[in-house]
Amino acid sequence: MNSSKRYTITAALPYTNGPIHIGHLAGVYVPADIYARFLRLKGNDVAYICGSDEHGVAIPMRAKKEGVTPQEIIDKYHAIIKQSFEDFGISFDNYSRTSAQVHHDTASDFFKKLYNDGEFIEEVSEQLYDAEADQFLADRFVIGTCPKCGFEESYGDQCENCGTSHNGTDLINPKSAITGNTPILKQTKHWFLPLDKHEAFLREWILDGHKGDWKPNVLGQVKSWIDDGLRPRAVTRDLDWGIPVPVEGAEGKVLYVWFDAPIGYISSTKEWAAREGKNWEDYWKNEDTKLVHFIGKDNIVFHCIIFPSMLKAHGSYILPENVPANEFLNLEGNKLSTSKNWAVWLHEYLEDFPGQQDVLRYTLTANAPENKDNDFTWKDFQAKNNNELVAVFGNFINRVAVLTNKYYDGVVPTPGDYTELDEEVLEQLKQFPDSIQKSIERYRFREASQEFMNVARLGNKYLADEEPWKLIKEDEERVKTIMFVALQISAALAVLAEPFLPFTSDKLKNILNLSAGNIDNSWNDIIEKDVLLPEGHEIQKGKPELLFSKIEDKTIEAQLAKLEATKKANEQANKTVEPQKETIDFDDFTKMDIRIGTILEAEKIAKTKKLLKLKIDVGIDVRTIVSGIAESFKPEDVIGQQVTVLCNLAPRKIRGIESQGMILMTDATDGSLAFVEPQQKVQNGGQVC
């Protein structure tokens, strides 16, 4: 880590075409927040910057799907995302949006500077065009087969299967996402950033200069791109949603979202600096500033090749010192998908688990996909809470607070002479800030979180070994020292928890009553001070607030049931409709005697899962029919139900029962069976014709 005291930390701008889910949190926002909170605790000058990405094809596509305007879409999801981040405790110094005027001005000025400096190539090229829709197919308006991995549903800008970035014209068998038609090629003029011009610089800066401190997954992807040979990249698009290209002859064109979006970091910093009375250029143009981009692996090419090339071409900006991109987080063994609703949405989590933000933060950090894809499961979430947060951290603090109140009326006791064990424990405590810091500085947040939890384990083991609840009857003076040491560990945890578990840190500070004693320990104080919580200080009286509560099986089962319902809905949505059967004559149809009947009796057939024995009044008689509907209906629920019956089907024996016809059924949207029935009650025996 360099000696900088000023940091600009950026977190990938989330698209405002949907809410935030746990994949976004694990990949970007939680690690970035841990890093920012840690740096502030160390006394650094931090600008933690983000904002909503409100341009690009995804927005008008979502608007069309919901039957509203793009502006309504971005306003809706910007509000949801911003509020979710605030409620979850993501400590942005500024959260802006790319529809803001300051961003439009900043992006336009950036483009014009490069344009005037001759950094772009102006070129007429053939692009995919949907003749029926009468528009060029930018980015996600085109779907086809990825030229690299063969995935058949790759978008025109990027393959979600392998993460490769490409152009729409690179796709095999492209189709318009608007009409489904095969697009044609049509000439249009665009401006391109010649990435090949910056190839030598990128190779020297990243592959040589950062081979020792950047993550292997980032270096590997950058090397692959550079080794393949960089080509000019379009920075404009034929689209009516976005920032208009600010030069003559560019009517009907906007800045490509991946040119405009990273500039959003700069415009958001400008917005923050103006509000706080700071100079924004210190955070983007001063060599004493350290710039770090937190992103997911699908954004590596944009933050390590395209944006740095833009900054280099501009000439006055610093370059990122690190881009610690994470891999992907899966959910219950399947890839997270916004379109398929296969996700744990942050705003829904906050509703379902009020006051438990830190449980999710801890689980996502402990399972962070730092070097490979990882999996989130609700059972593991429950285990992390119950077996670690409750049983280790929460248990230790509760013991310390309860015993301090019970033995000393909440007053920190005066210690006696330390034993060898006391000194060893206090010395170990002083080592933790440095070891946690080293992990954070190497962007190993999983490792850092577990090292933090080891502080609580140290405290638990100390109490378990010393057993003050037993020793109090024999040696009250010794117990004072034990509790004094335990309270020092508790005070250290209140500080060390802040980057990982900010809400818990606040709770613990309240339990220890730190504000009343004007006690504000810093990260370095844990290393340098012999006493963090002085004798005579009063902690919170009475029964202490529990830091964490146990999560019961029924709570987890409810979340799993929600996912199962989503899975069934997806299966139904993806279910292919059976093709039409062989054509029949009208005379064949008239041979079928289809009538409306009413179920009079129903009973389950023993030793079967699917079969019900039904008595049905079909007007001409009352007959027995065996039907395979038992998995969708209980016998008592179908009595009185009107059904459609094929009456002249030849009788056949099923499980020894003669079945005299067939009930007509179809599939419901959730995959269960549904009756084919009249819209209103009709007379039994009424014919379907």
KEGU-190054 format. One record per residue (C-alpha): x, y, z. Coordinates in nm, 3 decimals, padded with zeros to 5 digits. Each point is the difference from the previous one (the first is absolute). Layout:
NODE        u        v        w
NODE        X        Y        Z
...
REM end
This chain:
NODE        u        v        w
NODE   00.000   00.000   00.000
NODE   00.140   00.343  -00.083
NODE   00.039   00.278   00.255
NODE  -00.291   00.202  -00.136
NODE  -00.237   00.161   00.248
NODE  -00.259   00.089  -00.267
NODE  -00.210  -00.266  -00.170
NODE  -00.258   00.004  -00.273
NODE  -00.200  -00.322   00.020
NODE  -00.254  -00.073  -00.273
NODE  -00.266  -00.270   00.000
NODE  -00.149  -00.111  -00.333
NODE  -00.303   00.209  -00.092
NODE  -00.308  -00.227   00.022
NODE  -00.241   00.003  -00.295
NODE  -00.337   00.150   00.086
NODE  -00.189  -00.273  -00.185
NODE  -00.057  -00.203   00.316
NODE   00.074  -00.015   00.374
NODE   00.322  -00.105   00.175
NODE   00.053  -00.368   00.080
NODE   00.253  -00.193   00.207
NODE   00.227  -00.062  -00.300
NODE   00.054   00.374  -00.035
NODE   00.064   00.030   00.374
NODE   00.250  -00.286   00.021
NODE   00.183   00.097  -00.317
NODE   00.029   00.374   00.048
NODE  -00.175   00.197   00.272
NODE   00.078  -00.189   00.321
NODE   00.376  -00.038  -00.066
NODE   00.022   00.363  -00.113
NODE  -00.184   00.110   00.315
NODE   00.229  -00.204   00.225
NODE   00.299   00.163  -00.169
NODE  -00.141   00.353   00.029
NODE  -00.103  -00.038   00.364
NODE   00.340  -00.146   00.089
NODE   00.186   00.289  -00.166
NODE  -00.213   00.255   00.185
NODE   00.078  -00.176   00.330
NODE   00.367   00.038  -00.087
NODE  -00.047   00.375  -00.040
NODE   00.024   00.017  -00.379
NODE  -00.177   00.250  -00.228
NODE  -00.252  -00.218  -00.186
NODE  -00.241   00.069  -00.285
NODE  -00.216  -00.312  -00.043
NODE  -00.188   00.065  -00.322
NODE  -00.289  -00.161  -00.185
NODE  -00.326   00.080  -00.179
NODE  -00.271  -00.143  -00.222
NODE   00.086  -00.083  -00.360
NODE  -00.310   00.122  -00.184
NODE   00.096  -00.024  -00.366
NODE   00.052  -00.287  -00.240
NODE  -00.237  -00.234  -00.180
NODE  -00.110  -00.189   00.312
NODE  -00.206   00.298   00.116
NODE  -00.226   00.047  -00.306
NODE  -00.033  -00.379  -00.025
NODE  -00.131  -00.015   00.357
NODE  -00.225   00.298  -00.069
NODE  -00.155  -00.176  -00.300
NODE  -00.052  -00.314   00.205
NODE  -00.180   00.190   00.277
NODE  -00.187   00.233  -00.236
NODE   00.145   00.321   00.146
NODE   00.255   00.265  -00.099
NODE   00.375  -00.041   00.057
NODE  -00.012   00.295   00.241
NODE  -00.259  -00.180   00.213
NODE   00.224  -00.308   00.007
NODE   00.311   00.184   00.116
NODE  -00.190   00.203   00.260
NODE  -00.162  -00.315   00.139
NODE   00.313  -00.212   00.029
NODE   00.234   00.284   00.097
NODE  -00.223   00.061   00.303
NODE  -00.014  -00.372   00.090
NODE   00.376  -00.049  -00.042
NODE   00.100   00.315   00.188
NODE  -00.230  -00.075   00.293
NODE   00.111  -00.365   00.013
NODE   00.365   00.104   00.021
NODE  -00.077   00.249   00.277
NODE  -00.205  -00.251   00.200
NODE   00.272  -00.263  -00.041
NODE   00.268   00.236   00.129
NODE   00.211   00.043  -00.315
NODE   00.192   00.314   00.095
NODE   00.035   00.182  -00.332
NODE   00.129   00.353   00.031
NODE  -00.209   00.076  -00.306
NODE  -00.261  -00.194  -00.195
NODE  -00.089   00.186  -00.319
NODE  -00.169  -00.089  -00.330
NODE   00.109   00.031  -00.361
NODE  -00.316   00.190  -00.092
NODE   00.126   00.290   00.214
NODE   00.101   00.315  -00.187
NODE   00.349  -00.006   00.154
NODE   00.054  -00.339  -00.159
NODE  -00.134   00.099  -00.342
NODE   00.234   00.301   00.005
NODE   00.300  -00.201   00.123
NODE  -00.044  -00.281  -00.254
NODE  -00.057   00.244  -00.287
NODE   00.308   00.202   00.093
NODE   00.207  -00.317   00.028
NODE  -00.109  -00.112  -00.347
NODE   00.065   00.344  -00.153
NODE   00.350   00.014   00.153
NODE   00.093  -00.333  -00.162
NODE  -00.178   00.096  -00.322
NODE   00.184   00.332  -00.026
NODE   00.331  -00.170   00.079
NODE  -00.052  -00.242  -00.289
NODE  -00.021  -00.305   00.227
NODE  -00.298  -00.152  -00.185
NODE  -00.034  -00.170  -00.335
NODE  -00.306   00.106  -00.196
NODE  -00.119  -00.289  -00.210
NODE  -00.296  -00.108  -00.211
NODE  -00.062  -00.368   00.063
NODE  -00.268  -00.260  -00.044
NODE  -00.208  -00.066   00.309
NODE  -00.290  -00.233   00.070
NODE  -00.334   00.154  -00.094
NODE  -00.357  -00.119   00.054
NODE  -00.192   00.102  -00.312
NODE  -00.343  -00.067   00.152
NODE   00.075   00.201   00.316
NODE   00.183   00.260  -00.211
NODE   00.293   00.033   00.239
NODE   00.358  -00.107   00.054
NODE   00.043  -00.278   00.255
NODE   00.226   00.133   00.272
NODE   00.137  -00.238   00.264
NODE  -00.285  -00.191   00.161
NODE  -00.246   00.049  -00.281
NODE   00.178  -00.287  -00.174
NODE   00.046  -00.360   00.117
NODE   00.205  -00.274  -00.163
NODE   00.263  -00.267   00.048
NODE   00.318   00.107   00.179
NODE   00.298  -00.034  -00.238
NODE   00.224  -00.107   00.288
NODE  -00.196  -00.254   00.209
NODE  -00.297  -00.085  -00.222
NODE  -00.263   00.119   00.250
NODE  -00.315   00.049  -00.208
NODE  -00.149   00.292   00.197
NODE   00.291   00.242   00.002
NODE  -00.073   00.371  -00.019
NODE   00.148   00.234  -00.255
NODE   00.243   00.156   00.247
NODE   00.089  -00.286   00.232
NODE  -00.048  -00.371   00.060
NODE  -00.148  -00.067   00.343
NODE   00.125  -00.359  -00.017
NODE   00.374   00.054  -00.049
NODE   00.024   00.374   00.072
NODE   00.156   00.085  -00.335
NODE  -00.066   00.349  -00.135
NODE  -00.066   00.033  -00.373
NODE  -00.196   00.188  -00.266
NODE  -00.342  -00.095  -00.132
NODE   00.149  -00.069  -00.341
NODE   00.220  -00.269   00.158
NODE  -00.301  -00.213   00.096
NODE  -00.083  -00.318  -00.191
NODE  -00.362  -00.020  -00.119
NODE  -00.104   00.335   00.152
NODE  -00.368   00.072   00.063
NODE  -00.176   00.324   00.084
NODE  -00.125   00.007   00.358
NODE  -00.277   00.234  -00.118
NODE  -00.162  -00.199  -00.282
NODE   00.187  -00.330  -00.004
NODE   00.104   00.066  -00.358
NODE   00.345  -00.060  -00.141
NODE   00.158   00.345  -00.028
NODE   00.165   00.140  -00.307
NODE   00.320   00.200  -00.023
NODE  -00.041   00.371  -00.059
NODE   00.255   00.280  -00.012
NODE   00.021   00.253   00.281
NODE   00.264   00.243   00.128
NODE   00.159  -00.038   00.343
NODE   00.301   00.111   00.200
NODE   00.248  -00.256   00.126
NODE   00.266   00.001   00.272
NODE   00.308  -00.168  -00.154
NODE   00.089  -00.240   00.280
NODE   00.279  -00.144  -00.214
NODE   00.178   00.335   00.038
NODE   00.016  -00.058   00.377
NODE   00.098  -00.367  -00.011
NODE   00.367   00.049   00.089
NODE  -00.087   00.233   00.287
NODE  -00.258  -00.245   00.141
NODE   00.242  -00.291  -00.022
NODE   00.274   00.192   00.182
NODE  -00.232   00.159   00.259
NODE  -00.204  -00.309   00.095
NODE   00.173  -00.319  -00.108
NODE   00.348   00.120   00.098
NODE  -00.070   00.269   00.260
NODE  -00.273  -00.177   00.197
NODE   00.082  -00.367  -00.042
NODE   00.093  -00.021   00.367
NODE  -00.301   00.171   00.158
NODE  -00.304  -00.047  -00.228
NODE  -00.223  -00.306   00.031
NODE   00.080  -00.290  -00.237
NODE  -00.352  -00.006  -00.143
NODE   00.032   00.367  -00.100
NODE   00.349  -00.035  -00.145
NODE  -00.104  -00.313  -00.189
NODE  -00.296   00.165  -00.167
NODE   00.199   00.313  -00.089
NODE   00.284  -00.209  -00.142
NODE  -00.245  -00.200  -00.211
NODE  -00.144   00.317  -00.150
NODE   00.336   00.156  -00.071
NODE   00.148  -00.320  -00.142
NODE  -00.299  -00.028  -00.238
NODE   00.082   00.347  -00.128
NODE  -00.203   00.307   00.092
NODE  -00.223   00.164  -00.260
NODE  -00.176   00.337  -00.023
NODE  -00.310   00.008   00.221
NODE  -00.314   00.200  -00.082
NODE  -00.078   00.274   00.252
NODE  -00.332   00.101  -00.159
NODE  -00.326  -00.181  -00.070
NODE  -00.306   00.045  -00.220
NODE  -00.255   00.044   00.277
NODE  -00.246   00.259   00.128
NODE   00.072  -00.059   00.372
NODE   00.322   00.137   00.148
NODE   00.232   00.300  -00.024
NODE  -00.008   00.152  -00.350
NODE   00.335  -00.009  -00.179
NODE   00.111   00.365   00.028
NODE   00.137   00.057  -00.351
NODE  -00.150   00.099  -00.334
NODE  -00.124  -00.282  -00.220
NODE  -00.084  -00.225   00.293
NODE  -00.375   00.050   00.010
NODE  -00.187  -00.308   00.129
NODE   00.310  -00.136   00.171
NODE   00.093  -00.022   00.367
NODE   00.316  -00.076   00.193
NODE   00.049  -00.373   00.041
NODE  -00.097  -00.089   00.357
NODE   00.343  -00.146   00.074
NODE   00.161   00.328  -00.101
NODE  -00.249   00.202   00.201
NODE  -00.040  -00.222   00.312
NODE   00.357   00.003   00.144
NODE   00.008   00.377  -00.042
NODE  -00.287  -00.020   00.249
NODE   00.263  -00.057   00.269
NODE   00.152   00.336  -00.085
NODE  -00.331   00.188  -00.018
NODE  -00.116  -00.154   00.330
NODE   00.327   00.113   00.160
NODE  -00.061   00.350  -00.135
NODE  -00.349   00.000   00.153
NODE   00.137  -00.112   00.338
NODE   00.293   00.244  -00.002
NODE  -00.227   00.295  -00.080
NODE  -00.226  -00.093   00.291
NODE   00.288  -00.057   00.245
NODE   00.213   00.296  -00.107
NODE   00.282  -00.214  -00.138
NODE   00.204   00.007  -00.319
NODE  -00.112  -00.296  -00.213
NODE   00.319   00.006  -00.204
NODE   00.199  -00.105   00.309
NODE  -00.182  -00.332  -00.018
NODE   00.053  -00.062  -00.372
NODE   00.306   00.194  -00.113
NODE   00.237  -00.002   00.298
NODE   00.274  -00.263  -00.006
NODE  -00.021  -00.023   00.380
NODE  -00.348  -00.149  -00.033
NODE  -00.057  -00.373  -00.022
NODE  -00.283  -00.099  -00.237
NODE  -00.162  -00.343   00.048
NODE  -00.288  -00.142  -00.210
NODE  -00.221  -00.270   00.156
NODE  -00.180  -00.197  -00.272
NODE  -00.121  -00.345  -00.105
NODE   00.196  -00.210  -00.249
NODE  -00.239   00.091  -00.284
NODE   00.127   00.360   00.020
NODE   00.373  -00.071  -00.004
NODE   00.054   00.097  -00.364
NODE  -00.175   00.335   00.046
NODE   00.191   00.098   00.316
NODE   00.339  -00.141  -00.092
NODE   00.018   00.071  -00.372
NODE  -00.266   00.241  -00.129
NODE  -00.029   00.250   00.289
NODE   00.378   00.018   00.063
NODE   00.048   00.061  -00.373
NODE  -00.252   00.283   00.022
NODE   00.176   00.148   00.304
NODE   00.341  -00.037  -00.165
NODE  -00.126   00.166  -00.318
NODE  -00.142   00.290   00.200
NODE   00.342   00.048   00.156
NODE  -00.069   00.155   00.341
NODE  -00.153  -00.287   00.200
NODE   00.161  -00.253   00.233
NODE  -00.037  -00.371  -00.074
NODE  -00.141  -00.261   00.238
NODE   00.253  -00.154   00.233
NODE  -00.212  -00.312   00.025
NODE  -00.317  -00.156  -00.143
NODE  -00.081  -00.286   00.242
NODE  -00.276  -00.158  -00.210
NODE  -00.194  -00.290   00.148
NODE  -00.142  -00.304  -00.173
NODE  -00.374  -00.085   00.005
NODE  -00.221  -00.110   00.287
NODE  -00.252  -00.275  -00.072
NODE  -00.322  -00.065   00.190
NODE  -00.081  -00.352   00.123
NODE   00.218  -00.148  -00.274
NODE  -00.146   00.202  -00.287
NODE   00.120   00.318  -00.169
NODE  -00.164   00.318   00.125
NODE  -00.236   00.144  -00.261
NODE  -00.195   00.325   00.013
NODE  -00.215  -00.093  -00.299
NODE  -00.093  -00.337   00.154
NODE  -00.053   00.149   00.348
NODE   00.255  -00.249   00.135
NODE   00.144   00.229   00.264
NODE  -00.017   00.118   00.357
NODE  -00.100   00.364  -00.042
NODE   00.149   00.240   00.253
NODE  -00.319   00.200   00.060
NODE  -00.194  -00.324   00.060
NODE   00.268  -00.133   00.234
NODE  -00.021   00.319   00.207
NODE  -00.376  -00.052   00.032
NODE   00.027  -00.371   00.086
NODE   00.294   00.039   00.242
NODE  -00.044   00.338   00.175
NODE   00.304   00.110   00.199
NODE   00.214  -00.284  -00.138
NODE   00.206   00.183  -00.260
NODE   00.325  -00.119   00.152
NODE  -00.095  -00.367  -00.024
NODE  -00.017   00.033  -00.377
NODE   00.316   00.213  -00.010
NODE   00.189  -00.263   00.197
NODE  -00.127  -00.294  -00.205
NODE   00.078   00.171  -00.330
NODE   00.347   00.095   00.121
NODE   00.074  -00.347   00.136
NODE  -00.108  -00.148  -00.336
NODE   00.131   00.280  -00.221
NODE   00.083  -00.119  -00.356
NODE   00.344   00.158   00.013
NODE   00.192  -00.246  -00.217
NODE  -00.270  -00.232  -00.135
NODE  -00.377  -00.015  -00.025
NODE  -00.163  -00.082   00.331
NODE  -00.344  -00.102   00.120
NODE  -00.251   00.157   00.240
NODE  -00.239  -00.239   00.171
NODE  -00.262   00.081   00.260
NODE   00.116  -00.291   00.217
NODE   00.353   00.139   00.008
NODE  -00.141   00.346   00.077
NODE  -00.181  -00.154   00.299
NODE   00.314  -00.186   00.110
NODE   00.220   00.309  -00.024
NODE  -00.247   00.187   00.219
NODE  -00.075  -00.269   00.257
NODE   00.342  -00.167   00.026
NODE   00.227   00.303  -00.033
NODE  -00.171   00.334   00.056
NODE  -00.232  -00.124   00.277
NODE   00.209  -00.279   00.154
NODE   00.341   00.170  -00.019
NODE  -00.019   00.379  -00.024
NODE  -00.342   00.057   00.158
NODE   00.057  -00.258   00.271
NODE   00.329   00.157   00.110
NODE  -00.138   00.354   00.021
NODE  -00.315  -00.113   00.180
NODE   00.205  -00.188   00.260
NODE   00.228   00.296   00.062
NODE  -00.286   00.250   00.033
NODE  -00.215  -00.226   00.220
NODE   00.285  -00.089   00.237
NODE   00.123   00.360   00.025
NODE  -00.349   00.111   00.100
NODE  -00.050  -00.294   00.234
NODE   00.332   00.024   00.184
NODE   00.083   00.372  -00.018
NODE  -00.327   00.176  -00.071
NODE   00.122   00.082  -00.352
NODE   00.325   00.167   00.110
NODE   00.331  -00.107  -00.155
NODE   00.193  -00.157   00.291
NODE   00.354   00.082   00.108
NODE   00.232  -00.280  -00.111
NODE   00.261  -00.167   00.213
NODE   00.330  -00.143  -00.121
NODE  -00.013  -00.166  -00.340
NODE   00.072  -00.368  -00.032
NODE   00.207  -00.138  -00.284
NODE  -00.325  -00.090  -00.179
NODE  -00.139   00.353   00.040
NODE   00.313   00.152  -00.148
NODE  -00.001  -00.251  -00.282
NODE  -00.365   00.074  -00.086
NODE   00.052   00.378   00.009
NODE   00.310  -00.035  -00.217
NODE  -00.195  -00.210  -00.250
NODE  -00.269   00.268  -00.004
NODE   00.255   00.261  -00.105
NODE   00.101  -00.214  -00.299
NODE  -00.344  -00.020  -00.159
NODE  -00.032   00.355  -00.143
NODE   00.321  -00.048  -00.198
NODE  -00.093  -00.345  -00.133
NODE  -00.352   00.114  -00.095
NODE   00.146   00.311  -00.164
NODE   00.243  -00.203  -00.210
NODE  -00.285  -00.213  -00.132
NODE  -00.213   00.304  -00.082
NODE   00.289   00.173  -00.174
NODE   00.040  -00.309  -00.221
NODE  -00.378   00.003  -00.066
NODE  -00.040  -00.333   00.177
NODE  -00.322   00.088   00.177
NODE  -00.102  -00.361   00.069
NODE   00.330  -00.053   00.180
NODE  -00.037   00.331   00.185
NODE  -00.352  -00.081   00.121
NODE   00.110  -00.336   00.138
NODE   00.299   00.159   00.172
NODE  -00.242   00.250   00.156
NODE  -00.221  -00.286   00.121
NODE   00.311  -00.153   00.156
NODE   00.006   00.294   00.243
NODE  -00.341  -00.111   00.130
NODE   00.125  -00.359   00.007
NODE   00.296   00.117   00.208
NODE  -00.237   00.161   00.248
NODE  -00.228  -00.303   00.017
NODE   00.290  -00.238   00.058
NODE   00.143   00.228   00.269
NODE  -00.327   00.002   00.193
NODE  -00.053  -00.372  -00.051
NODE   00.351  -00.075   00.130
NODE  -00.025   00.235   00.300
NODE  -00.367  -00.067   00.089
NODE  -00.058   00.316   00.207
NODE  -00.355  -00.115   00.082
NODE   00.154  -00.284   00.201
NODE   00.304   00.186   00.129
NODE  -00.209   00.285   00.147
NODE  -00.074  -00.215   00.307
NODE   00.367  -00.065   00.068
NODE   00.203   00.300  -00.123
NODE  -00.193   00.323  -00.056
NODE   00.319   00.200  -00.064
NODE   00.108  -00.234  -00.279
NODE  -00.342   00.030  -00.164
NODE   00.041   00.380  -00.009
NODE   00.312  -00.043  -00.212
NODE  -00.167  -00.258  -00.225
NODE  -00.297   00.228  -00.063
NODE   00.228   00.301  -00.055
NODE   00.188  -00.194  -00.271
NODE  -00.328  -00.119  -00.156
NODE  -00.128   00.358  -00.011
NODE   00.319   00.111  -00.183
NODE  -00.069  -00.267  -00.264
NODE  -00.360   00.125  -00.024
NODE   00.114   00.359  -00.052
NODE   00.240  -00.113  -00.273
NODE  -00.282  -00.191  -00.172
NODE  -00.212   00.316  -00.003
NODE   00.266   00.165  -00.218
NODE   00.105  -00.299  -00.212
NODE  -00.364  -00.087  -00.079
NODE  -00.071   00.336  -00.165
NODE   00.121  -00.084  -00.355
NODE  -00.167  -00.342  -00.003
NODE  -00.306   00.039   00.225
NODE  -00.076   00.373   00.036
NODE  -00.342  -00.040   00.161
NODE   00.140  -00.251   00.248
NODE   00.289   00.232   00.074
NODE  -00.248   00.273   00.093
NODE  -00.197  -00.241   00.222
NODE   00.318  -00.108   00.177
NODE   00.109   00.360   00.056
NODE  -00.339   00.062   00.161
NODE   00.031  -00.309   00.221
NODE   00.343   00.118   00.111
NODE  -00.138   00.355   00.038
NODE   00.304   00.144  -00.178
NODE  -00.160   00.335  -00.086
NODE  -00.077   00.068   00.367
NODE   00.366  -00.043   00.084
NODE   00.120   00.199  -00.303
NODE   00.188  -00.310  -00.106
NODE   00.079  -00.003  -00.371
NODE   00.266  -00.262  -00.059
NODE   00.163  -00.010  -00.343
NODE   00.139  -00.294  -00.194
NODE   00.354   00.082   00.114
NODE  -00.109   00.044   00.363
NODE  -00.056  -00.375   00.024
NODE   00.368  -00.048  -00.081
NODE   00.141   00.290   00.199
NODE  -00.220   00.030   00.309
NODE   00.025  -00.230   00.301
NODE  -00.352   00.094   00.109
NODE  -00.294   00.052  -00.238
NODE  -00.274   00.000   00.266
NODE   00.122   00.155   00.326
NODE  -00.085  -00.117   00.349
NODE  -00.296   00.185   00.147
NODE  -00.174   00.042  -00.339
NODE  -00.367  -00.099   00.010
NODE  -00.142  -00.216  -00.274
NODE  -00.370  -00.019  -00.086
NODE  -00.212  -00.102   00.300
NODE  -00.246  -00.287   00.003
NODE  -00.042  -00.285  -00.242
NODE   00.220   00.068  -00.304
NODE  -00.141   00.014  -00.351
NODE   00.077  -00.315  -00.195
NODE   00.235   00.067  -00.290
NODE  -00.156  -00.282  -00.205
NODE  -00.302  -00.227   00.027
NODE  -00.032  -00.360  -00.108
NODE  -00.161  -00.059  -00.339
NODE  -00.252  -00.284   00.013
NODE  -00.053  -00.272  -00.261
NODE  -00.346   00.130  -00.094
NODE   00.150   00.335  -00.103
NODE   00.244  -00.171  -00.233
NODE  -00.268  -00.234  -00.132
NODE  -00.209   00.304  -00.097
NODE   00.289   00.138  -00.207
NODE   00.061  -00.337  -00.165
NODE  -00.371  -00.026  -00.080
NODE   00.016   00.341  -00.167
NODE   00.288  -00.118  -00.219
NODE  -00.179  -00.326  -00.078
NODE  -00.303   00.198  -00.118
NODE   00.229   00.205  -00.222
NODE   00.156  -00.317  -00.141
NODE  -00.342  -00.145  -00.084
NODE  -00.111   00.325  -00.161
NODE   00.315   00.000  -00.213
NODE  -00.051  -00.361  -00.100
NODE  -00.355   00.079  -00.104
NODE   00.110   00.310  -00.190
NODE   00.266  -00.199  -00.183
NODE  -00.227  -00.295  -00.064
NODE  -00.038  -00.058  -00.370
NODE  -00.351  -00.021  -00.137
NODE  -00.076  -00.337  -00.151
NODE  -00.021   00.017  -00.380
NODE  -00.332  -00.047  -00.172
NODE  -00.105  -00.361  -00.039
NODE  -00.083  -00.164  -00.331
NODE  -00.290   00.167  -00.183
NODE  -00.338  -00.172   00.037
NODE  -00.326   00.028  -00.197
NODE  -00.307   00.173   00.142
NODE  -00.169  -00.340   00.010
NODE   00.274  -00.122   00.235
NODE  -00.076   00.286   00.236
NODE  -00.375  -00.062  -00.003
NODE   00.061  -00.358   00.114
NODE   00.118   00.133   00.339
NODE  -00.278   00.041   00.260
NODE   00.130   00.274   00.232
NODE  -00.236   00.109   00.280
NODE  -00.004   00.208   00.317
NODE  -00.037  -00.194   00.324
NODE   00.021   00.054   00.375
NODE   00.218  -00.198   00.241
NODE  -00.221  -00.158   00.268
NODE   00.253  -00.215   00.185
NODE   00.380  -00.023   00.014
NODE   00.243  -00.227   00.179
NODE   00.371  -00.075  -00.014
NODE   00.093  -00.339  -00.148
NODE   00.219  -00.185   00.250
NODE   00.371  -00.049  -00.072
NODE   00.003   00.260  -00.278
NODE   00.126   00.360  -00.008
NODE  -00.195   00.138  -00.293
NODE  -00.334  -00.181  -00.023
NODE  -00.344   00.106   00.123
NODE  -00.319  -00.205  -00.042
NODE  -00.282   00.237  -00.097
NODE  -00.376  -00.034  -00.032
NODE  -00.119   00.251  -00.262
NODE  -00.351   00.096  -00.108
NODE   00.028   00.057  -00.379
NODE  -00.372   00.054  -00.055
NODE  -00.067  -00.327  -00.180
NODE   00.121  -00.203   00.301
NODE   00.226  -00.006   00.304
NODE   00.327  -00.174  -00.081
NODE   00.332  -00.092   00.157
NODE   00.315   00.158  -00.140
NODE   00.357  -00.054   00.120
NODE   00.207   00.320  -00.044
NODE   00.369   00.076   00.068
NODE  -00.059   00.331   00.177
NODE   00.077  -00.092   00.363
NODE   00.329   00.198   00.011
NODE  -00.184   00.320  -00.089
NODE  -00.331  -00.046   00.186
NODE  -00.123  -00.149   00.328
NODE  -00.314  -00.218  -00.026
NODE  -00.208   00.230   00.223
NODE   00.093   00.304  -00.211
NODE  -00.140  -00.130  -00.330
NODE  -00.350  -00.106   00.112
NODE  -00.249   00.226  -00.177
NODE   00.256   00.100  -00.265
NODE  -00.138   00.018  -00.356
NODE   00.227  -00.177  -00.248
NODE   00.023  -00.078  -00.369
NODE  -00.027  -00.372  -00.074
NODE   00.072  -00.205  -00.311
NODE  -00.294  -00.238   00.049
NODE   00.030  -00.245  -00.289
NODE   00.360  -00.103   00.068
NODE   00.016  -00.378   00.015
NODE  -00.003  -00.119   00.367
NODE   00.324  -00.141   00.140
NODE   00.108  -00.142   00.334
NODE   00.245   00.202   00.210
NODE   00.116  -00.159   00.327
NODE  -00.292  -00.240  -00.024
NODE  -00.258   00.277  -00.042
NODE  -00.188   00.044  -00.327
NODE   00.039   00.360  -00.114
NODE  -00.287   00.120  -00.223
NODE   00.139   00.310  -00.168
NODE   00.265   00.271   00.041
NODE   00.005   00.343   00.163
NODE   00.159   00.271  -00.218
NODE   00.282   00.188   00.181
NODE   00.275   00.247  -00.088
NODE   00.313   00.144   00.164
NODE  -00.024   00.308   00.223
NODE   00.273   00.267  -00.009
NODE   00.164  -00.146   00.312
NODE   00.025  -00.346  -00.157
NODE  -00.294  -00.153   00.187
NODE  -00.311  -00.140  -00.169
NODE  -00.307   00.214  -00.067
NODE  -00.355  -00.100  -00.091
NODE  -00.144   00.086  -00.340
NODE  -00.335   00.135   00.119
NODE  -00.282   00.229  -00.119
NODE   00.018   00.370   00.091
NODE  -00.337  -00.030   00.175
NODE  -00.196  -00.290   00.149
NODE  -00.179  -00.204  -00.267
NODE  -00.233  -00.298   00.001
NODE   00.162  -00.339   00.038
NODE   00.007  -00.177  -00.336
NODE   00.050   00.322  -00.197
NODE   00.197  -00.088  -00.311
NODE   00.322   00.168  -00.115
NODE  -00.028   00.066  -00.369
REM end
